[in-house]
Amino acid sequence: MNEMLEKLGQNAKDAETVLRNLSTNDKNKTLEAVAKALVAHTDEILKANALDVENGKKNQMPEGLIDRLMLTPERIEGMADGLRQLTGLEDPIGEVTGMKKRPNGLLIGQKRVPLGVIGIIYEARPNVTSDAFGLCFKTGNVVILKGGSDAIHSNTAIVNCIREALKACSITEDAIQLIQDTSRETAAEFMKLNRYVDVLIPRGGRGLIKAVVNQSTIPVIETGTGNCHIYVLLMPAFGRQTRAKGWSFPTPCACRSCL
């Protein structure tokens, strides 16, 4: 077993108990603090991102992928705003649903609880780093991230910023960990870290999703590759109107699948 992955797994399991017992108020305050920290560290995040963009251009990365990789002050503010929005959502943890009373008087219901340790493998899109953390943290889950090699400098800067904010809030920094080794061999070993990781989520293209589903010994939440539609409404009196969802920030993920 890879010693680095073993250590990350042990850290995550230690952090799991802490996160599953956090109150909603503590989680929301921490998310606000992390959002504030991302904006405060904009300059250093952009500096790290510039290295990734420069390397991408040297490696003749397609323009569309460069745009997906690139961060700006506005995009970092958008990342922070995404975390702030999570504080306005109800905390699903602890919610009891489907309560039924049996003939003998016994009450049986379903209670929402954290999954535990979530592994997320994703491609070179650094804004996913903060999104993944926010969603996992709000639901009381620890996250181990394996991002694409093309965004390693950006992801490292973002994760360091988040961990610094967690420490300032007296929350375990190991609520989020980043696998620094971007090799495929390490990715393959990560997919078999079922002693520590409870569920694995691939976020990316069809090839990445297929590879994770085929190789993982960890239960996988298999995401789709998108099915974006454009609807063209023909109205003779008013001309043509084209409506598309998800275009406030056009990305390859939102490309048209069906017209």
VENJONOR-V655736 format. One line per field, one symbol per residue. phi: phi as a letter, one per 20 degrees, with the letter a starting at -180 (. if undefined). psi: psi as a letter, one per 30 degrees, with the letter a starting at -180 (. if undefined). burial: I if it has 16 or more other C-alpha atoms within 10 Angstrom, else O. A space follows every 50 residues. Layout:
# VENJONOR-V655736
phi: ???
psi: ???
burial: ???
This chain:
# VENJONOR-V655736
phi: .gfffgfgfffffffgffffdffgffffffffffgffgffdgffffffff ffffffffelfggfffffffdcgffffffffffffffeeffffnfdcmfc dfgenfecbdcfcffpdddcdbefcfffgfgfggffffemdecddcefff dfffffffffffffffffemdgfffccdfffefffffffffdeffceebc cecrfgffffffffdfdegdeeeeenbeddddeecgfcndcdccendfcg bgfdffdbd
psi: kkeeeeeeeeeeeefeeeefgkleeeeeeeeeeeeeeeefgeeeeeeeee eeeeeeeeghkkeeeeeeeklleeeeeeeeeeeeeeffkkjfkfkklhkk klfgfkkklkkklleckkkkklaijfffeeeeeeeeeeggkkkkkjlkff geeeeeeeeeeeeeeeefghkkfgfkkkjfjglfeeeeeefghffekekk jkjaleeeeeeeeefkgkkkjjllgkikkkkjjjjefgakkkkkkggfik lffglkfk.
burial: OOOOIOOIIOIIIOIIOOIIOOOIOOIIOIIIIIIIIIIOOIOOIIOIII IIIOOIOOOOOOOOIIOIIIIOOOOIIOIIOIIIOIIOOOIOIOOOOOOO OOOOOOOOOOOOOIIIIIIIIIIIIIIIIIIIIIIIIIIIIIIIIIIIII IIIIIIIIIIIIIIIIOOIOIIIIIIIIIIIOOOOIIOOIIIIIOIIOII IIIIIOOOIOOIIOOIIIOIOOOOOOOOOOOOOOOOOOOOOOOOOOOOOO OOOIOOOOO
